[in-house]
Amino acid sequence: MFLASSLFLTSCQKKEQAAEILDEEHSLSADEMELQKARVFEDFFSSLNEQEKISQIFVVNLEGNEKFSFVEYVNDGEQRKPLIPGGYIFFGFNIAESPEKIAAFTDSIRDFSRDKSCIEPFLCLDAEGGYVNRLRGITGPLPECERVAKCMDAEQAETLYSLNAIQLKSLGFDLNLAPVAESLCAENEKFLDGRSFGAAECAAKYSRAAIRAYQRNRVGAVAKHFPGNNDVDPHFSLPRIFYDADEFQKNVLEPFSAAIEESPAGILMSHALVEVLGNFQDTNSSIPASLNPFWIEDILRERLGFEGIVFCDDIFMSALEQNGFDKKRAVRSAITAGVNCILMSEKRFKNEYEIIRNLYFSDEEFRSRIEDSARRIIKFKIECGILEYALTENGETILRLKSKNSLGEESVFEERMAQFYAAKNKNVKLYEKYFLPTASRDELRALRIE
């Protein structure tokens, strides 16, 4: 059974004129339905132009926190078309003071995209817990990972993260840049500072619980940071990590392999320079992992079998530029290495888009990588509900965006807010039961409880 949704596609007249969706059983078998959906996906993807495909690989910041207003344009013949990225990342200044205002802001982004006949961006943020949580003081209390592992078993943690996921989805977010799947060790303890669940076995168990919780509630999870960090902050300098073979197996491969078994939407690469001593002669440890095909293609894809979206950490971290990777080189190197989605703390990406566009037309292998990345991101948008398969009145399966009414109607908005507050209230009770008795003043301040 398929839910009603609507999509206005600029390059496919047939889809523009699709009839109302029928809320009824489809007569095809499950296998036949999957084949039909695959054909529909290919039709949809082939209808996209290069701007729509290239834009999907960028995730950028945005202006304001009340109503979406900022947009860049590109020329398409005699027309100027909005340049909307594949996703937007929210920072603290993008978070309004109430759940209702946040939801209205995220709705305004979707409304703009639909009004301009653009593929909707996914909306994401960092909501790990503790002090790394853009929604502190808005959602229910979400302690840092280390505290969760100390105060809850994995099943209880999954309940906590499920409630957080419901709140994120109600506010309009599609993806969370969490959990931290890195195992805690002496070398990274200072940098992670409570963001890890603990040693390798613990990191694996709780990361899996968090990923299950988010994805079952249609919020994509992004496990990070592969293949690790040390105590050097990559915002300012490139970490250099040396593993021996046993440490690499235990502290990197095991926790991330466990996380990948839950099929997270994404894995976020670190900017670290990594070398495995006495093993893996082709690591090319002079190139950061986020720009290094060895870590992305050979280890993450081939060895660990990851099939989702590979994200690079913020491509504009000064550590890259100060070590020979300016913006142009970093963007090109990331795509060539196998990155699918480029995170940018900047609010504009037209210059980077033009760099990629030129390479798209001049380099066949590079174009193939862009199209592979766009496919993965479009598939994620189906999984999280931005795009949906639906039936026309004559039984044809199509891909369309949700109807505008599913956001704009007052009753629907009120239902979303009711879901938010119900989940938040349960979240508060869990915190009071498992964390409050042992909470420090610093924790209460970090969670904005006092």
GITA-V736098 format. One line per field, one symbol per residue. ss: DSSP state (@ for helix, = for strand, . for the rest). psi: psi as a letter, one per 20 degrees, with the letter a starting at -180 (. if undefined). Layout:
BEGIN
ss: ???
psi: ???
END
This chain:
BEGIN
ss: ............@@@@.............@@@@@@@@@@@@@@@@@...@@@@@@..===...........=====..=====...====.@@@....@@@@@@@@@@@@@@@@@......====.===..==...........@@@@@@@..@@@@@@@@@@@@@@@@@@...==...=........@@@@.......@@@@@@@@@@@@@@@@@...=======.............=====@@@@@@@@@@@@@@@@.....====...=====...........@@@.@@@@@@@@@@@.....====.....@@@@.....@@@@@@@@@@@...===......@@@@@@@@@@@@@.@@@@@@@@@@@@@@@@@@@@...=====.....=====...@@@@.@@@@@@@@@@@@@@@@@@@@@@@@@.@@@..@@@@@@....
psi: pqqqrqpophjnhghhjqaqppmrqqiqrgghgggghgggghgggiiqrhghghhhiporrrqajgpphpqqqqpnciqpqqnprhrpppahiioriqhghghhghhhggggghhjlqpqqqprromgrcimoikpigrrpnrqgghghhiqrhghhhgghghggggghhijqippmqroipqprhhjggghliiqhbrgggggghgggggggghikkopqopropkrrbjpoihhqpqpppqrggggggifgghhggghhjlqhrppqrjqoppopjqnikhmjipqhijohghggggggggikpibpoqqroijphhghikjnrgggggghgghijphpoppiriqjgghghghgghgiioghghhgghgghghgghhhghijgqqqrprijjpprpqqqqhhighphhgghgghggghghgghgghgghghhghjprhhghghjkh.
END
